[in-house]
Amino acid sequence: MQLTNRSKVVTKKEMSFMEKLYLPAIVSGLSITIKHLFKKKATLRYPEVTREFAPVYRGMHVLKRDEQGRENCTACGLCAVACPAEAITMDAAERKKGEENLYREEKYAAKYEINMLRCIYCGLCEEACPKDAIYLTDRIVPSEYARDTFVYGKDLLVEKMDDRIDVSKRKKSYHID
Amino acid sequence: MSIILFKVILIVLIFLISLGLAAYATYGERKVAAFLQDRIGPDRAGPFGLLQPIADGVKMFLKEEIIPTVSDKFLFILGPSLFMMTALMTSAVIPWGTPVSIGGQNFNLQVADINIGILYVLGVVSLGVYGIMLGGWSSNNKYALLGAIRASSQMISYELAMGMSVVAILLMTDGSLSLNAIVESQGEGKLYGFINVSGMNWNVFYQPIAFIIFLITAFAECNRTPFDLPESESELIGGYHTEYSSMKLGLYLFAEYINMFISSAIIACLFFGGYNFPGIEYLSNHLPQNVMSLITFVVLFGKILFFIFFFMWVRWTIPRFRYDQLMRLGWQVLMPLAIINVLLTGAAITFFGN
């Protein structure tokens, strides 16, 4: 019974004399391989040259600061709620007088931890964040030997003022301004 | 300078060149493989990875040496040594260039111009089977034994066709078996009797069928793809050298590349005029003798390098034969073809002269 008209009848026909000689086929094969000798190589010399990540790549998180260096995060907890892996925990605290240059709004995260072993890098925290505070970057979480070293605190997550992390590519992929 | 001293220097030189070339052939193989597959290949050790063979050699020496307890220890060690020795011995009869003159005395650039040159090569090459057979047998391992049996039956079958294809060449050089005479005969006379280019009277133009048969059998003798059934790593885990480790494995792998080098040299000598090249007569009339020797040596080396490249090129192009196909090709195709070729050559020489 024929189910589709794409089926092909397989025949095992006798090879002709030229085919039995093998040599013409080998010569054409050789000409194919020699052409590859002059083709552009696909290899990247890795440590010297690195391949650029795709804009949608989701790696290690960053907690952003604004232009004046104040932390964006207000510890609203939406990221923790959105997180399907329950990797995010935080403690909120009230901003004291004189800390206006540290935190953008009156409430801030005193403790902010992401368990990188729980995290599935889905990026839902990023989508949930109303304050532009958390982003997934193209940095890779380094491997470690001990499990507890994978719980990243604010010391590792908040971007340094002298080493700002560029998230413009991520912003483009989410926000249509 | 005494003849003995010259020969000793020549032997040492050829020895060093063979080993060095074999080492760099491994590098070349990896590079050629990489380029043919759009990759870069080894490029970490030194500029362009040129120190890679040295790194590989050091690795081979430092690796743990394992001799299986159930193996025959004497034969186990004899196997690779014999294989290496026979591989190196073949280079003795190859004429590397025109004679050099040192202190008014002429020396042939050939270790031994024996009158049975090509027969000696065939004989020593077939001794190489012992190296493989002993290694495979003494390992006391099924895969090694299978590989060794495959290797020996393959090499013995293809030697016949190889010998017959050489006979056609010998008929053309008045029956002289000396490689020197064969090479010299290709440097004289006109191609097909009327194309007057000196040093181009190559046998390949008269004996294309013998050349193709010799080339195919040379691939089989060197256990190279498409005839690498003895070591077919995908089915026999390396074949006859499954149980070998450290430098004993290194000797087997090295000897294979030396075999390749020697086969290329023999192909160049038998079919491509050895050290002869178009315009050799003009140059030899205008240049000093020793410069000429150097040029002829470089020309022969160029031919050898091309054939080594060809070996690698073929390796990364065609897949392995099935064993029954291999045997059918050897016995039912190449062998009769070689005999017919000998008959035709003989008839042509008898009826039409040279």
Interface residues (C-beta under 8 A of the other chain):
Chain A: L23 I26 G29 L30 I32 T33 I34 H36 L37 K39 K40 K41 A42 T43 R45
Chain B: V32 F35 L36 Q37 D38 R39 I40 D43 I212 W313 V314 W316 T317 I318
